[in-house]
Amino acid sequence: MTTDHVVASSDMSRPILLTLAALFCTCSSGVTGGKILVFPIDGSHWINMKVLIEELHTRGHDITVVRPSDSWYIQPESDLYKTITLHSQGGFDELSFGSFANRLLTMRRDGASLWKRLALEYELVNQFYILNQQTVNMISKVFEDQEMMRNLQEANYEVVLTDPAIGGGVLLARRLGLPLVLNVRWTVQGEAHMAIAPSPLSYVPVPGANLTDKMTFWERFKNVLYFLFTRWQVWYVSDSTYKSFVHRYFGPDIYYMELFQSADIWLMRNDFTFEFPRPTMPNVVYMSGFQCKPARPLPADLEDFVQSSGEHGVIVMTLGTLVADLPEDITDGIAAAFAQLPQKVIWRHRGKRPSTLGNNTLLLEWVPQNDLLGHAKTRLFVAHGGTNGLQEAIYHGVPLVGLPLMFDQHDNFFRMKARGVAKVLDIATVNQENFLEALLAVLHEPSYADKMRKLSALHRDQPIPPLRRAVFWIEFVMRHKGAPHLRTESYKMSTVQYYSLDVAAFLMAVAVTIAAICIMLLKLLWRCLFYRFKMKKE
């Protein structure tokens, strides 16, 4: 046999070996092409869910996505999944959220009265109330559609994967009697840990309170007040929406949060490089940064711009999708501050071109964020505080300047500030001077970059990549038809039982009874002694 034949034979066998290796990996997992029903949430939450869907698709699973007809992000056709489109409202409205963000920014800048600001906050809560009401109405139509329910039952799905920030997927999983996996950071009652794990207010800060796990007396007092405020939100948004629905379809003895708390696995989109230390549960799997990946090469023109920065490096800025453009005076101030720096700047900007824009700044309507953050020349990330962006910054070790807008963004950046990896500004008062000061502080004070590199090293030092860990547990639930051995039954207990108030009351009653008996015996003994003493004296 000639050398050419050997080489040809080797080249031909290589694809066969790769195919066999892929088949071996698939078979070794114990799940071959399972059927998964996905009930996602629109907007940025879909970006997270799609990462899981892509990975599950590569492993040969048959995926069906349930989506409302007015979805903003979730496309009706894809090579990754099939869709069931519900002809009901339930998607996110880009215009409404964008309008709210702009009005909130304007009100904060104008120094509006406390009453007006409270009214706007109430409007935000009301938006979530409406969104949950739409979800319940949509699911009610699904439950009443006998043909659709029969098709869902006969499809023989093995698991439901959903984001419980809106309850539709949880309700559907319970109706179909399927195992449930949550892709979660928030539930309909707020931060996910609060729904499943012990959360002592003495050292577990309520999101939004801007507190760490080390609190003074007055900080603990503030934490309790924030907790009570969140209870009002739960009463207004969730209790009023889900209680009657669950009683109607699942029985009057079932509390709606039981459906969430009975989920088999909670895939948490954070970890303890981001979260403060706190109690957790056996069925909580942390997958912070599961969407992060090594940087890919940049397009040639963008790479040329980055390389032109020389030793000074690059600053990346993006404020997400909700705010199309900032007020003109803010963008002019930001552009003027950038113009004074030796670094090159890549700014995702969709509004009017700032009049003060420097030659060192490139405006783009879209940027490859992960690839830029992973580039060796990136020195700083200016962001609004979305979870995805912050986790990518942690993964790539890039320090931050924060301009949080709304939702959980302030709380996210407070956590970054507490770890010493970010300077945070109030976007309502940002101007050229304080923005430039923040940029220079993060660029030239070594502690920001050093602490972010350490945070990145902690985040990356894991035995299993978070995406692989997440997929393993989804397939684990499919293999074993659930994971009840990891799930606590404490959610079925009343408040009295959970805190053992009945036991404490019983022990107190026993103690009081014993004390009463002892007192009676002492009184009797005293009377006997006194009587004998009196008789002897007489």
C-alpha positions in Angstrom: 0.0 0.0 0.0 1.4 3.4 -1.0 1.8 6.4 1.3 -1.0 8.2 -0.6 -3.3 5.3 0.1 -2.4 5.4 3.8 -3.1 9.1 4.0 -6.4 8.7 2.1 -7.5 5.9 4.4 -6.6 8.0 7.5 -8.6 10.9 6.1 -11.6 8.7 5.5 -11.5 7.1 8.9 -11.3 10.4 10.8 -15.0 11.4 10.2 -16.0 7.8 11.2 -14.1 8.0 14.4 -15.6 11.4 15.2 -19.1 10.1 14.5 -18.5 7.1 16.8 -17.2 9.3 19.5 -20.2 11.5 19.3 -22.5 8.5 19.4 -20.6 7.2 22.5 -21.0 10.5 24.3 -24.7 10.6 23.5 -25.4 7.1 24.6 -23.3 7.4 27.8 -25.6 10.1 29.0 -28.5 7.7 29.3 -30.8 10.0 27.4 -31.2 9.7 23.6 -33.3 12.2 22.0 -35.8 13.0 24.7 -38.9 15.2 24.2 -38.7 18.6 26.1 -41.5 21.1 26.4 -40.1 24.7 26.9 -42.3 27.5 28.2 -40.0 30.6 28.1 -40.3 34.3 28.9 -39.9 36.9 26.3 -37.2 39.6 26.2 -33.7 39.1 27.6 -34.9 36.0 29.6 -35.3 34.3 26.2 -31.6 34.9 25.5 -30.8 32.7 28.5 -33.3 30.1 27.6 -32.1 29.9 24.0 -28.6 29.0 25.2 -30.0 25.9 27.0 -32.1 25.1 24.0 -29.1 25.2 21.6 -27.1 22.9 23.9 -30.0 20.5 24.3 -30.5 20.5 20.5 -26.9 19.5 19.9 -27.5 16.5 22.2 -30.3 15.3 20.0 -33.3 16.3 22.0 -36.7 17.1 20.4 -37.7 20.5 21.7 -41.0 22.3 21.5 -41.3 25.9 22.5 -44.7 27.4 23.6 -44.9 31.1 22.7 -47.6 33.8 22.6 -48.4 35.3 19.2 -47.2 38.7 20.2 -43.6 37.6 21.2 -40.9 40.2 20.9 -37.8 37.9 20.9 -39.1 34.3 20.4 -39.3 33.5 16.7 -42.0 31.3 15.4 -39.6 29.2 13.2 -36.2 27.8 14.1 -33.9 25.0 13.2 -33.5 24.4 17.0 -37.1 23.8 18.0 -40.7 23.4 16.9 -43.3 25.9 18.2 -46.8 26.0 19.6 -48.0 29.5 19.1 -50.8 30.6 21.4 -53.1 33.2 19.9 -53.2 35.3 23.1 -51.3 38.2 24.5 -48.4 37.3 26.7 -45.2 38.6 25.1 -43.2 41.7 26.2 -44.1 45.0 24.6 -40.8 46.7 23.6 -42.5 50.1 23.1 -44.2 50.1 26.6 -41.1 49.1 28.4 -38.9 51.5 26.5 -41.4 54.3 27.1 -41.5 53.5 30.8 -37.7 53.5 31.0 -37.5 56.9 29.3 -40.2 58.4 31.6 -38.5 57.0 34.6 -35.2 58.6 33.5 -36.8 61.9 32.8 -38.6 62.0 36.2 -35.4 61.2 38.1 -33.5 63.9 36.2 -36.2 66.5 36.8 -36.2 65.9 40.6 -39.9 64.9 40.6 -41.8 64.8 43.9 -41.8 61.7 46.0 -45.5 61.2 45.2 -44.8 61.2 41.4 -42.0 58.8 41.7 -44.1 56.5 43.8 -46.8 56.8 41.2 -44.3 55.7 38.5 -43.1 52.8 40.7 -46.7 51.7 41.1 -47.2 51.9 37.4 -44.2 49.4 37.0 -45.8 47.1 39.6 -49.1 47.4 37.7 -47.3 46.4 34.4 -46.2 43.2 36.0 -49.7 42.6 37.3 -51.1 43.0 33.8 -48.4 40.7 32.4 -49.3 38.0 34.9 -53.0 38.5 34.3 -52.4 38.0 30.6 -50.4 34.8 31.3 -53.2 33.4 33.5 -55.8 34.2 30.8 -53.6 32.6 28.2 -53.1 29.4 30.2 -56.8 29.3 31.0 -57.6 29.2 27.3 -55.0 26.3 26.9 -56.7 24.3 29.7 -60.1 24.8 28.2 -59.0 23.8 24.7 -59.6 20.0 24.9 -57.9 19.3 21.6 -54.7 21.2 22.5 -54.5 19.5 25.9 -55.0 16.1 24.3 -52.2 16.8 21.8 -49.9 17.9 24.6 -50.7 14.8 26.6 -50.2 12.5 23.6 -46.9 14.2 22.7 -45.3 12.3 25.6 -43.0 15.0 26.7 -40.5 13.9 29.4 -39.9 17.3 31.2 -41.0 20.9 31.2 -38.3 23.6 31.2 -39.6 27.0 32.1 -38.6 30.4 33.6 -40.9 31.0 36.7 -40.7 34.8 36.7 -44.0 34.3 34.9 -46.1 31.3 36.0 -47.4 29.9 32.7 -44.9 27.0 32.4 -45.3 25.9 36.0 -49.1 25.8 35.7 -48.9 23.8 32.4 -46.3 21.3 33.9 -48.7 20.6 36.8 -51.7 20.1 34.5 -49.7 17.7 32.3 -48.2 15.9 35.3 -44.7 16.3 34.1 -41.4 16.7 35.9 -40.4 20.4 36.1 -37.0 22.1 35.7 -36.7 25.9 36.4 -34.3 28.2 34.6 -34.5 30.8 37.3 -33.4 33.8 39.1 -36.8 35.3 39.8 -40.2 33.7 40.5 -43.6 35.4 40.6 -42.9 36.2 44.2 -39.4 37.7 43.7 -35.9 36.4 44.2 -35.9 32.6 43.7 -34.0 31.6 46.9 -36.7 33.4 49.0 -39.2 30.9 47.6 -37.3 27.7 48.3 -34.5 28.2 50.9 -34.4 29.5 54.4 -33.7 33.2 54.1 -33.0 34.9 57.5 -33.4 38.6 57.2 -30.5 39.1 59.7 -27.9 38.3 57.0 -29.8 37.6 53.7 -30.4 41.0 52.0 -33.6 41.6 50.2 -32.9 42.5 46.5 -33.2 46.3 46.1 -32.3 47.1 49.7 -28.6 47.7 48.7 -27.3 45.7 51.6 -24.6 43.1 52.1 -24.7 40.0 54.3 -23.0 42.1 57.1 -25.7 44.4 58.5 -25.9 46.8 61.4 -29.0 47.1 63.5 -30.5 49.9 61.3 -29.5 48.0 58.1 -31.4 44.9 59.4 -34.3 47.3 60.2 -34.1 48.5 56.6 -34.0 45.0 55.3 -37.2 44.1 57.2 -38.9 47.1 55.7 -37.9 46.1 52.2 -39.1 42.6 52.9 -42.5 43.9 54.0 -42.7 46.1 50.8 -42.0 43.0 48.7 -44.8 41.2 50.5 -47.2 44.0 49.4 -46.0 43.5 45.8 -46.6 39.8 46.1 -50.1 40.4 47.5 -50.9 42.8 44.7 -49.3 41.1 41.7 -49.2 37.4 42.5 -51.7 36.5 45.1 -54.5 38.3 43.4 -53.6 36.7 40.1 -52.7 33.0 40.8 -54.8 32.1 43.9 -58.2 31.9 42.3 -56.8 30.3 39.1 -55.0 27.5 41.1 -58.1 26.9 43.3 -60.2 26.6 40.2 -58.1 24.1 38.3 -56.1 22.3 41.0 -58.3 22.4 44.1 -59.0 24.8 47.0 -56.4 23.2 49.3 -53.4 24.0 47.1 -51.5 27.2 47.6 -50.2 28.4 44.2 -46.5 28.7 45.3 -46.6 24.9 46.0 -46.6 24.4 42.3 -43.3 26.3 42.0 -41.7 24.9 45.1 -42.4 21.3 44.0 -40.1 21.8 40.9 -37.5 19.0 40.7 -34.5 21.1 39.8 -33.8 24.9 40.2 -31.1 25.9 37.7 -30.0 29.2 39.3 -28.6 31.9 37.0 -26.1 33.0 39.6 -23.5 31.7 42.0 -21.6 32.9 45.0 -19.2 35.0 43.1 -22.3 37.2 42.5 -24.6 36.2 45.4 -23.8 36.8 49.1 -23.3 33.7 51.2 -26.7 32.3 52.2 -28.6 29.0 52.8 -29.5 26.9 49.8 -31.2 23.5 49.0 -30.1 20.2 47.5 -32.1 20.6 44.3 -30.6 24.1 43.5 -28.0 23.9 40.8 -25.9 27.0 40.2 -25.1 27.8 36.6 -23.9 31.4 36.7 -22.2 32.4 33.4 -23.6 29.4 31.5 -24.1 31.6 28.5 -20.5 32.8 28.6 -17.9 31.4 26.2 -14.4 32.1 25.0 -14.2 35.1 22.6 -14.4 34.5 18.9 -12.3 36.5 16.4 -13.8 40.0 15.7 -14.8 41.1 12.2 -11.8 42.4 10.3 -12.8 46.1 10.4 -13.6 45.9 14.1 -10.4 44.1 14.9 -8.4 46.8 13.0 -10.1 49.5 15.2 -9.3 47.6 18.4 -5.7 47.1 17.4 -5.3 50.7 16.6 -5.7 51.4 20.3 -2.2 50.3 20.9 -1.1 49.9 24.6 -4.1 52.0 25.9 -6.7 49.4 25.0 -10.4 49.6 24.4 -13.5 50.6 26.4 -16.8 48.9 25.5 -20.2 50.6 26.3 -23.7 49.3 25.9 -26.9 50.0 27.8 -29.1 47.2 26.5 -32.2 47.3 24.3 -34.9 49.0 26.4 -33.6 52.6 26.1 -33.2 53.4 22.4 -31.4 56.6 23.1 -30.5 58.7 26.1 -31.3 62.5 26.4 -29.0 64.5 24.2 -27.2 66.3 27.0 -26.3 63.0 28.6 -24.9 61.5 25.4 -23.0 64.7 24.7 -21.4 64.5 28.2 -20.5 60.9 27.9 -19.0 61.4 24.4 -17.0 64.4 25.6 -15.6 62.4 28.5 -14.6 59.6 26.1 -13.0 62.1 23.8 -10.5 63.0 26.6 -9.2 59.5 26.9 -6.3 57.8 25.0 -8.3 54.6 24.8 -10.4 53.7 21.8 -14.2 53.4 22.6 -16.8 51.1 21.0 -20.2 52.3 21.9 -23.5 50.6 21.1 -25.6 53.6 20.3 -28.9 54.0 18.3 -29.8 57.6 18.9 -28.6 60.9 17.5 -24.9 61.2 16.9 -23.4 63.2 19.9 -22.1 66.6 18.9 -19.0 66.1 21.1 -18.0 62.7 19.7 -14.3 62.3 19.6 -12.2 60.6 16.9 -11.4 57.7 19.3 -15.1 56.6 19.6 -16.9 54.2 17.2 -20.7 54.1 17.3 -22.4 50.9 16.3 -26.0 49.8 16.4 -25.0 46.3 17.5 -21.8 45.0 19.1 -20.4 41.4 19.6 -20.4 42.0 23.3 -18.9 38.7 24.5 -16.2 38.7 21.9 -15.2 42.3 22.7 -15.2 41.6 26.5 -12.9 38.6 25.9 -10.5 40.6 23.7 -7.0 41.1 25.2 -7.2 44.9 24.6 -10.5 45.5 26.5 -9.8 47.5 29.6 -13.3 48.6 30.8 -17.0 47.8 30.3 -19.6 50.6 30.7 -23.0 48.8 31.3 -26.5 49.2 32.5 -26.4 46.2 34.9 -28.2 43.4 33.1 -27.3 40.0 34.5 -26.0 38.7 31.2 -23.6 41.5 30.7 -22.3 41.5 34.2 -21.7 37.7 34.1 -19.8 38.1 30.8 -17.7 40.8 32.4 -16.9 38.6 35.4 -16.1 35.6 33.1 -13.7 37.7 31.1 -12.3 39.7 34.1 -13.2 43.2 32.8 -13.9 45.9 35.5 -17.0 48.0 35.3 -18.6 51.5 35.3 -22.3 51.2 36.0 -25.2 53.3 34.7 -28.2 51.2 36.1 -31.6 52.2 34.8 -34.3 50.0 36.4 -35.5 46.6 37.5 -32.7 44.6 39.2 -29.9 46.6 37.6 -29.3 48.8 40.7 -29.1 45.7 42.9 -26.8 43.9 40.5 -24.4 46.8 40.4 -24.5 47.2 44.1 -23.2 43.7 44.4 -20.4 44.5 42.0 -19.6 47.7 43.9 -19.5 45.8 47.2 -16.8 43.5 45.6 -14.7 46.4 44.6 -14.9 45.8 40.8 -17.2 48.7 39.7 -17.9 52.4 40.0 -21.6 53.2 39.9 -23.2 56.4 38.8 -26.7 57.7 38.9 -27.7 58.0 35.3 -30.1 60.9 36.3 -27.1 63.0 37.4 -24.3 61.8 35.2 -22.4 64.4 33.3 -19.0 64.9 31.6 -17.1 65.5 34.8 -18.3 62.7 37.1 -18.4 60.2 34.2 -14.8 61.0 33.3 -13.8 60.7 37.0 -15.4 57.3 37.2 -13.6 56.1 34.0 -10.2 57.3 35.2 -10.7 55.7 38.6 -11.4 52.3 37.2 -8.7 52.6 34.4 -5.9 53.8 36.7 -6.7 52.3 40.1 -5.2 48.8 39.9 -7.5 47.4 42.6 -10.5 47.3 40.2 -8.8 45.2 37.6 -7.1 43.0 40.2 -10.3 42.2 42.1 -12.2 41.5 38.9 -9.4 39.1 37.8 -9.7 37.3 41.2 -13.5 37.2 40.8 -13.1 35.8 37.3 -10.7 33.1 38.6 -13.1 32.1 41.3 -15.9 31.9 38.8 -14.0 29.8 36.3 -12.5 27.4 38.9 -15.2 24.8 38.6 -15.0 21.0 38.0 -17.7 21.1 35.4 -18.6 24.0 33.1 -22.0 25.5 34.2 -23.7 24.9 30.9 -22.7 21.2 30.9 -23.9 21.0 34.6 -27.2 22.5 33.7 -27.8 20.1 30.8 -26.8 17.1 33.0 -29.5 17.9 35.5 -32.2 18.4 32.9 -31.3 15.0 31.5 -31.1 13.6 35.0 -34.7 14.5 35.6 -35.6 13.0 32.3 -33.8 9.7 33.1 -35.3 9.4 36.5 -38.7 10.9 35.9 -38.1 13.6 38.4 -35.8 14.2 41.4 -38.1 13.9 44.5 -35.2 12.7 46.6 -33.6 16.2 46.4 -36.9 18.1 47.0 -37.9 19.2 50.4 -41.5 18.9 51.5 -41.3 21.9 53.8 -43.4 23.9 51.4 -46.4 21.8 52.4 -46.1 22.9 56.0 -48.0 25.8 57.5 -46.1 28.8 59.0 -46.9 27.5 62.4 -45.5 24.0 61.6 -42.5 25.4 59.6 -41.3 27.5 62.5 -42.4 24.9 65.1 -44.6 27.4 66.8 -46.9 24.6 67.8 -44.0 22.8 69.4 -42.8 25.9 71.2 -46.4 26.5 72.4 -46.6 22.9 73.6 -43.3 23.1 75.4 -44.3 26.4 76.9 -47.6 24.9 78.1 -45.8 21.9 79.6 -43.3 24.3 81.3 -46.1 26.4 82.7 -48.0 23.3 83.9 -44.9 21.9 85.6 -44.2 25.3 87.1 -47.8 25.5 88.3 -47.6 22.0 89.8 -44.3 22.9 91.5 -45.7 26.1 92.9 -48.8 24.2 94.2 -46.6 21.5 95.8 -44.4 24.1 97.4 -47.5 25.9 98.7 -48.8 22.6 100.1 -45.5 21.7 101.6 -45.3 25.2 103.2 -48.7 24.8 104.6 -47.9 21.4 106.0 -44.7 22.6 107.6 -46.4 25.7 108.9 -49.2 23.6 110.4 -46.8 21.2 112.1 -44.8 24.1 113.4 -47.9 25.7 114.7 -49.1 22.4 116.3 -45.7 21.9 118.0 -45.6 25.4 119.3 -49.1 25.0 120.8 
